[in-house]
């Protein structure tokens, strides 16, 4: 995952994190907390605090590649989706699985959360 500072474009990225074992398919930036999530072909979601140390925590998320991510507006939960036909809800701070949305008949490529966090 490469983090760029867009307030002044530089020729080199500000931060680069190298922990996924597969290609990264999705990145989401939390709107309310200093946190970035990345989803990968390695079936995991990583939660990063964008610092020079590049430390992350891992959610063992799906049985297939993780294709999409979306934070809830308050930043306490995140959705992930992927090739296993599931959308999963995660509690960010506790780093625990909350539940699945299971009615999809094929892989799920993207997710989003409404501004009020209700849909």
N, C-alpha and C positions, 0 to 999 in steps of 0.2 A: 504494500500500500504506500503510495507516495502522496505526501501532503504538501500543497503549494500555498504560499502566501499570496493572495490575489490583490492585496491593497497596493503592492508594488511588485510587478512581475520581474522575476529574476531568471537568469539563465539556468539556475540549479534549483532543485526542489528544497524546501525548508526541512522536511523530515521524510525519512524512508524507513518502513517497517518490513521486515522479512521473516515472517513466522509461519505463514500458511504453507502447507505441503502441496497445494494445487493452485491453479490459477484463480484469481479473485474475480468473481462475477458481479459483485454488488458492494456498494459503500453507502453508508448513511451517516449524516452528521446530526447529532442531537440538537434540537433547537433551544434547549434550556439548560443543559449541563455540558461541560467541557468533555465531550465523549464522542468517539467515532466508532462505528461498527463496520466490519467487513465480513462478507460471506464468500465461501470458496467451494471449488470442486472437491476439496478434501472433506466436505460435509460438515464443516464447522462454521460457527460465528465467532469472531474475535471482537472483544470490546477493548478499545484503546483510549488511553488518556494521551492526547497529543503533546508529548514531551520529548526531549532528546534521548531519554533512556529507552523509549519504545516498548514499554511493558504492556502486556495484554493479558486478559483472562479469556478462557475458551469455553464456549457453550457447545457441547456435542449435540448438534442440532438435528440433523436429518439423516435419512438412509440413502440419500443421493445428493447431488450438488446443491448448494444454497444459491438461489438465483436472484432473490430480492430481499430487501430489508426496509423497514420504516419504523422510526421512533414515534411513540405517542407524544403529543405536544408537551406534556409535563416532564418527559424524559425518564419516567419510572418504569416504562414497559417498552418492548420492541416486538415487532412482528418479523418473522422470517418465513420464506417460502422456498420451494425447490422442486426438484425432479421426483420426489416421492409423493407428489400430489397433495401435500399438506401445507397449511398455513399454521404456524405455531406462535403462541404468545409467550413471552419471557418476562420475568421480573428482573430488571436490570441490576439493581443494587444487591439483591439476594442471589443473583445469577442462578435462578431456578426456573424450570419449566412450569407454566401456568395452565396451558391447555392447547388443543388443536382444533382447527376448523377443517372438517374432513370430507365435505361433500363435492370436492373437485374430481372430475373424471380423467384428468390428464395433468401433466406437470404444470406448476404455477411459476410464471416468470417474473411477476412483479406484485408488489403490495403497496398500499398507501393508507394513511389514517387521516380522517377528517380533522379540521382545525379544532373542533370541540372534543375530539378523542372518542366519540361515541359510535362512529361507523367507519 
